[in-house]
């Protein structure tokens, strides 16, 4: 699960940065606020790569997905991109767990045959 989720989170890191560049074009938003919010979100996406298998890691990932969708109120394209990344996050968690279970079964079968 860690590999799939981390790949999604690193993709989000770049999307958040690009969304920050787009948000800079909005005259109603100050650059300090934009980069503070984007910087925190980018940092969170990188830190979550190491925390995804720990308790609460997946839930924090879901919170980040929600924040990406909500950021569509400032950068409208983020409604779409946030939904896409939320779907990728779901797939990463769902299929990552299946892969982890399959690896555990395979390791158990290998140790019992020896």
Backbone as CSV, one residue per row, in Angstrom:
resi,resn,N_x,N_y,N_z,CA_x,CA_y,CA_z,C_x,C_y,C_z
1,UNK,0.822,-1.187,0.000,0.000,0.000,0.000,0.869,1.255,0.000
2,UNK,1.981,1.170,0.663,2.842,2.352,0.787,3.275,2.890,-0.569
3,UNK,3.642,2.010,-1.487,4.135,2.458,-2.790,3.049,3.162,-3.587
4,UNK,1.865,2.563,-3.643,0.773,3.166,-4.406,0.340,4.498,-3.802
5,UNK,0.170,4.533,-2.502,-0.259,5.769,-1.840,0.804,6.863,-1.960
6,UNK,2.058,6.485,-1.819,3.130,7.475,-1.928,3.202,8.064,-3.332
7,UNK,2.971,7.234,-4.335,2.972,7.737,-5.710,1.867,8.762,-5.912
8,UNK,0.701,8.484,-5.365,-0.409,9.427,-5.463,-0.065,10.730,-4.739
9,UNK,0.515,10.619,-3.561,0.845,11.803,-2.771,1.912,12.664,-3.441
10,UNK,2.886,12.041,-4.086,3.918,12.809,-4.786,3.311,13.523,-5.992
11,UNK,2.389,12.859,-6.683,1.671,13.526,-7.772,0.909,14.740,-7.262
12,UNK,0.293,14.594,-6.099,-0.438,15.711,-5.492,0.499,16.859,-5.126
13,UNK,1.699,16.535,-4.693,2.695,17.556,-4.366,2.859,18.519,-5.543
14,UNK,3.017,17.953,-6.734,3.212,18.787,-7.922,1.933,19.531,-8.304
15,UNK,0.804,18.876,-8.208,-0.468,19.513,-8.548,-0.740,20.700,-7.615
16,UNK,-0.438,20.532,-6.332,-0.635,21.627,-5.378,0.258,22.808,-5.748
17,UNK,1.491,22.523,-6.107,2.404,23.592,-6.518,1.914,24.328,-7.751
18,UNK,1.439,23.581,-8.746,0.919,24.211,-9.961,-0.355,25.003,-9.667
19,UNK,-1.196,24.473,-8.770,-2.414,25.196,-8.393,-2.050,26.507,-7.695
20,UNK,-0.968,26.498,-6.934,-0.497,27.730,-6.299,-0.093,28.769,-7.324
21,UNK,0.544,28.319,-8.393,0.919,29.258,-9.461,-0.316,29.858,-10.123
22,UNK,-1.337,29.026,-10.324,-2.584,29.528,-10.919,-3.265,30.488,-9.951
23,UNK,-3.282,30.151,-8.666,-3.935,30.998,-7.664,-3.251,32.361,-7.558
24,UNK,-1.987,32.425,-7.890,-1.264,33.702,-7.835,-1.851,34.724,-8.804
25,UNK,-2.509,34.262,-9.844,-3.099,35.165,-10.837,-4.355,35.862,-10.310
26,UNK,-4.929,35.338,-9.217,-6.145,35.925,-8.651,-5.768,37.172,-7.849
27,UNK,-6.273,38.332,-8.239,-5.896,39.567,-7.532,-6.455,39.644,-6.103
28,UNK,-7.453,38.823,-5.795,-8.044,38.850,-4.455,-7.218,38.051,-3.436
29,UNK,-6.279,37.249,-3.909,-5.476,36.409,-3.005,-4.062,36.967,-2.901
30,UNK,-3.573,37.084,-1.678,-2.195,37.566,-1.512,-1.227,36.402,-1.718
31,UNK,-0.078,36.728,-2.238,0.900,35.675,-2.525,1.376,34.994,-1.246
32,UNK,1.446,35.727,-0.153,1.863,35.122,1.117,0.893,34.062,1.596
33,UNK,-0.391,34.356,1.490,-1.406,33.383,1.917,-1.395,32.175,0.991
34,UNK,-1.321,32.433,-0.320,-1.324,31.330,-1.296,-0.172,30.388,-1.015
35,UNK,1.036,30.926,-0.846,2.190,30.052,-0.686,2.279,29.444,0.713
36,UNK,1.695,30.087,1.699,1.630,29.465,3.028,0.733,28.239,2.986
37,UNK,-0.458,28.406,2.405,-1.407,27.287,2.320,-0.850,26.186,1.423
38,UNK,-0.341,26.564,0.264,0.221,25.557,-0.653,1.441,24.873,-0.044
39,UNK,2.277,25.638,0.622,3.469,25.048,1.242,3.114,24.039,2.318
40,UNK,2.127,24.362,3.136,1.688,23.422,4.176,1.113,22.168,3.534
41,UNK,0.283,22.346,2.498,-0.315,21.187,1.825,0.751,20.343,1.129
42,UNK,1.737,20.998,0.520,2.814,20.259,-0.146,3.655,19.497,0.880
43,UNK,3.961,20.141,1.994,4.716,19.483,3.053,3.937,18.291,3.607
44,UNK,2.649,18.474,3.812,1.814,17.385,4.311,1.806,16.209,3.338
45,UNK,1.737,16.495,2.042,1.723,15.397,1.071,3.028,14.601,1.104
46,UNK,4.151,15.273,1.311,5.434,14.560,1.391,5.550,13.795,2.713
47,UNK,5.149,14.427,3.814,5.221,13.748,5.114,4.301,12.532,5.167
48,UNK,3.162,12.623,4.506,2.228,11.495,4.502,2.800,10.269,3.794
49,UNK,3.752,10.474,2.900,4.382,9.328,2.234,4.991,8.373,3.256
50,UNK,5.558,8.914,4.312,6.157,8.084,5.348,5.185,7.655,6.429
51,UNK,4.040,8.316,6.483,3.081,8.033,7.555,1.905,7.177,7.104
52,UNK,1.834,6.841,5.839,0.622,6.222,5.302,0.316,4.861,5.928
53,UNK,1.323,4.138,6.376,1.074,2.830,6.983,0.912,2.914,8.499
54,UNK,1.069,4.086,9.051,0.891,4.265,10.499,-0.567,4.566,10.817
55,UNK,-0.953,4.371,12.075,-2.342,4.680,12.444,-2.694,6.134,12.130
56,UNK,-3.802,6.324,11.462,-4.262,7.653,11.105,-3.705,8.185,9.800
57,UNK,-2.748,7.503,9.204,-2.135,7.983,7.968,-3.110,8.042,6.806
58,UNK,-3.898,6.999,6.651,-4.875,6.973,5.560,-5.938,8.051,5.779
59,UNK,-6.347,8.240,7.028,-7.356,9.261,7.327,-6.816,10.666,7.030
60,UNK,-5.558,10.910,7.353,-4.954,12.205,7.002,-4.895,12.377,5.488
61,UNK,-4.642,11.278,4.791,-4.662,11.328,3.330,-6.030,11.708,2.801
62,UNK,-7.083,11.154,3.421,-8.440,11.527,3.010,-8.713,13.003,3.295
63,UNK,-8.188,13.511,4.400,-8.358,14.935,4.714,-7.678,15.791,3.644
64,UNK,-6.513,15.366,3.197,-5.822,16.098,2.136,-6.636,16.047,0.845
65,UNK,-7.248,14.905,0.552,-8.081,14.805,-0.655,-9.250,15.781,-0.573
66,UNK,-9.871,15.834,0.585,-10.983,16.777,0.774,-10.538,18.213,0.595
67,UNK,-9.361,18.532,1.131,-8.837,19.897,0.993,-8.563,20.233,-0.473
68,UNK,-8.100,19.249,-1.236,-7.862,19.505,-2.659,-9.160,19.814,-3.387
69,UNK,-10.206,19.072,-3.083,-11.498,19.331,-3.727,-12.016,20.715,-3.319
70,UNK,-11.919,21.038,-2.043,-12.402,22.336,-1.548,-11.595,23.490,-2.154
71,UNK,-10.339,23.244,-2.491,-9.527,24.306,-3.093,-10.076,24.740,-4.454
72,UNK,-11.034,23.966,-4.978,-11.688,24.353,-6.227,-12.447,25.663,-6.123
73,UNK,-12.768,26.092,-4.911,-13.427,27.389,-4.755,-12.478,28.546,-5.085
74,UNK,-11.182,28.286,-5.061,-10.188,29.309,-5.383,-9.592,29.101,-6.767
75,UNK,-9.391,27.832,-7.140,-8.904,27.473,-8.470,-9.895,26.442,-9.008
76,UNK,-10.857,26.854,-9.828,-11.954,25.963,-10.226,-11.528,24.619,-10.808
77,UNK,-10.411,24.559,-11.493,-9.951,23.290,-12.051,-9.668,22.256,-10.957
78,UNK,-9.433,22.734,-9.731,-9.126,21.813,-8.632,-10.336,20.982,-8.213
79,UNK,-11.551,21.404,-8.552,-12.700,20.529,-8.310,-12.497,19.219,-9.069
80,UNK,-12.126,19.343,-10.332,-11.900,18.161,-11.164,-10.654,17.401,-10.733
81,UNK,-9.526,18.116,-10.586,-8.282,17.442,-10.220,-8.364,16.834,-8.821
82,UNK,-9.019,17.539,-7.904,-9.195,16.998,-6.558,-10.013,15.713,-6.578
83,UNK,-11.072,15.695,-7.387,-11.886,14.475,-7.510,-11.081,13.346,-8.140
84,UNK,-10.268,13.670,-9.137,-9.416,12.636,-9.763,-8.429,12.065,-8.749
85,UNK,-7.803,12.929,-7.974,-6.843,12.442,-6.993,-7.520,11.721,-5.834
86,UNK,-8.740,12.110,-5.497,-9.484,11.360,-4.479,-9.772,9.953,-4.980
87,UNK,-10.117,9.822,-6.257,-10.338,8.492,-6.843,-9.032,7.694,-6.868
88,UNK,-7.936,8.355,-7.210,-6.629,7.677,-7.181,-6.258,7.255,-5.762
89,UNK,-6.575,8.097,-4.789,-6.285,7.768,-3.396,-7.080,6.532,-2.966
90,UNK,-8.370,6.523,-3.323,-9.198,5.362,-3.001,-8.605,4.102,-3.629
91,UNK,-8.245,4.186,-4.916,-7.680,3.025,-5.608,-6.355,2.601,-4.978
92,UNK,-5.526,3.552,-4.593,-4.239,3.237,-3.976,-4.435,2.509,-2.650
93,UNK,-5.373,2.988,-1.846,-5.631,2.351,-0.553,-6.263,0.983,-0.762
94,UNK,-7.285,0.917,-1.603,-8.026,-0.330,-1.819,-7.132,-1.421,-2.401
95,UNK,-6.495,-1.119,-3.527,-5.680,-2.131,-4.182,-4.355,-2.354,-3.466
96,UNK,-3.847,-1.340,-2.799,-2.635,-1.512,-2.001,-2.835,-2.506,-0.879
97,UNK,-3.989,-2.437,-0.223,-4.294,-3.412,0.837,-4.418,-4.818,0.267
98,UNK,-5.023,-4.942,-0.915,-5.141,-6.259,-1.542,-3.763,-6.834,-1.874
99,UNK,-2.878,-5.982,-2.373,-1.524,-6.428,-2.686,-0.806,-6.850,-1.406
100,UNK,-0.948,-6.067,-0.345,-0.316,-6.418,0.931,-0.835,-7.750,1.458
101,UNK,-2.146,-7.990,1.340,-2.721,-9.263,1.781,-2.191,-10.418,0.941
102,UNK,-2.082,-10.221,-0.367,-1.563,-11.269,-1.246,-0.101,-11.570,-0.924
103,UNK,0.685,-10.529,-0.652,2.092,-10.735,-0.280,2.203,-11.514,1.027
104,UNK,1.336,-11.189,1.979,1.362,-11.885,3.265,0.994,-13.361,3.083
105,UNK,-0.027,-13.648,2.268,-0.403,-15.052,2.003,0.727,-15.786,1.315
106,UNK,1.368,-15.129,0.349,2.455,-15.766,-0.386,3.632,-16.061,0.546
107,UNK,3.949,-15.103,1.417,5.040,-15.312,2.384,4.701,-16.435,3.362
108,UNK,3.440,-16.522,3.766,3.012,-17.580,4.681,3.112,-18.943,4.003
109,UNK,2.729,-19.032,2.753,2.816,-20.294,2.024,4.271,-20.699,1.805
110,UNK,5.108,-19.717,1.560,6.532,-20.005,1.351,7.203,-20.483,2.612
111,UNK,6.840,-19.936,3.759,7.455,-20.348,5.025,6.938,-21.691,5.484
112,UNK,5.691,-22.036,5.139,5.152,-23.326,5.573,5.667,-24.455,4.693
113,UNK,6.114,-24.156,3.466,6.625,-25.191,2.586,8.067,-25.566,2.951
114,UNK,8.760,-24.684,3.614,10.170,-24.926,3.943,10.364,-25.820,5.101
